Amino acid sequence: MSNENTLSFDRIQYILSELPFFEDFSADELEKFSKNLSLRSFHENSCLFQEGDIGDYLFFVVTGQVEVKIQSHKSSQIVIAKFGPGSSIGEMSLLDDYPRSATIQVSEPSELLLLSRKRLKALCEENPATGLKFMEGLVKTLSYRLRQANGRFADIS
């Protein structure tokens, strides 16, 4: 392994240790996970994916901010959420084969960690306990967001 790859894995492992999603992961689990992620930089206004696309990866925001947009009935996109450092985006694409439910656009220069469904599947096969811990984190994240959405619907009714 090249020195550059080692530095990249070390940096990714450090980043993971700072993300709330991974707070219950051991150093060994973080090391295993870091080898399955890639760190990417995006310019402002970059589109990560569009509503309706088929996806198979999620992002963790390391620096910067992204906006979640959906198509309105009036043919314009509206921002329904903004996510900054520590947030994850695209979780559902790791769990199902349905089209993306929203468009994600980078609203300021950002660094993001990317995890593909293929890499997650390999990690789960190699380290089932670590994979289960990750999946529990996904479920908690999705559950929290569903509760927030329910609260928003209650506010508008």
Buried (B, 14 or more C-beta within 10 A) or exposed (E): EEEEEEEBBEEBBEBBEEBEBBEEBEEEBBBBBBBBBEBBEBEEEBEBBBBEEEBBBBBBBBEBBBBBBEBEEEEEBEEEBEBBBEBBBBBBBBBEEEBBEBBBBBBBBBBBBBBBBEBBBEBBEEBEEBBEBBBEBBEEBBEEBEEEEEEEEEEEE
